[in-house]
Amino acid sequence: MAKGAIDLEQSQMHMIDDMIEKLDIQDGDNILDFGCGWGCVPNYIMSKFPNVRFTGLNLSHEQCEYIRRRMQEPESYLGSGRFTLVEGDLNEAQFDEKFDKILSVGVFCHVGNLTNSFKKLASFLEPGGKFFLHIITVRTPNNISSVYTHKYIFPHGRYWNFDAVPSHNKDLKTIQRWYLNGINYSTTFANWLKNFDDSYDYVKDLEYGIDFAKFRRIWRFYLIWFVSNFASCDGEINGNGQFLLVHA
Ligand SMILES: C[S@@+](CC[C@H](N)C(=O)[O-])C[C@H]1O[C@@H](n2cnc3c(N)ncnc32)[C@H](O)[C@@H]1O
């Protein structure tokens, strides 16, 4: 959660405003959001820039179905005619156009091969284009994966060491990077935990594919663990990393 924000929603807007500045988004840019989730980043950025166009790439069918519904809503910027949704995997994706900017938030923890992914993304980027990457990162000597999060939360998830991205310079190279102290993310997890607990009456009836009591134990353990994980060592070891990359 960013400094000074009163709640998660405001914090999220501050973070996207910061991303707009770091990626130097200009009105009229054609932007690719790799791993666009529920579409909130494109929606917010299009609300600020009337001529920005976005393509969202996402392999989650459920998230794409949700976005398709939002694309029918006139009050949503996803329904403005400036947003294109591509349901599919980066590894198979092809585009007829190139993008001025590419952004990717919280996706590379699911990416197993930085070299191949950067090669693919570089092939989508205009010659003078820029790529902004936001990930969980660690400042321990090695990349970290966890058996618990692999089994229950993010299959094959991994936390790249802060130096892993800049050490890959084959198709894209890092020109600037930022380490965001983990205390911010710890506060985000504490808020997610509070929201989950406060919404008990609502969340208990949702569909999880497993018994709710079991899901609740798994989910709360993950949230509580990560509150402390990102707060440890004053947030200097586990945090978030942001990287600005251009063609190598
Ligand atoms: C943790 S979510 C982040 C979502 C969004 N960027 C945000 O910040 O709210 C990771 C997203 O990446 C997508 N994703 C992961 N691997 C992908 C791949 N190989 N190709 C396309 N999308 C992928 C997932 O479907 C999901 O939407």
The ligand as an ORCA input file, in Angstrom:
! r2SCAN-3c Opt
* xyz 0 1
  C      -1.461    -11.761    -10.431
  S      -2.415    -11.459    -11.881
  C      -2.082     -9.749    -12.204
  C      -3.207     -9.092    -12.934
  C      -3.072     -7.601    -13.290
  N      -1.871     -7.315    -14.060
  C      -3.169     -6.737    -12.069
  O      -2.136     -6.206    -11.634
  O      -4.252     -6.602    -11.494
  C      -1.504    -12.303    -13.170
  C      -2.202    -12.246    -14.529
  O      -1.329    -12.746    -15.551
  C      -2.032    -13.616    -16.410
  N      -1.039    -14.515    -17.022
  C      -0.115    -15.273    -16.382
  N       0.658    -15.945    -17.279
  C       0.217    -15.582    -18.515
  C       0.618    -15.931    -19.848
  N       1.600    -16.794    -20.081
  N      -0.052    -15.372    -20.893
  C      -1.079    -14.495    -20.667
  N      -1.489    -14.123    -19.412
  C      -0.855    -14.659    -18.352
  C      -3.055    -14.284    -15.478
  O      -4.143    -14.829    -16.187
  C      -3.473    -13.077    -14.611
  O      -4.448    -12.315    -15.242
*
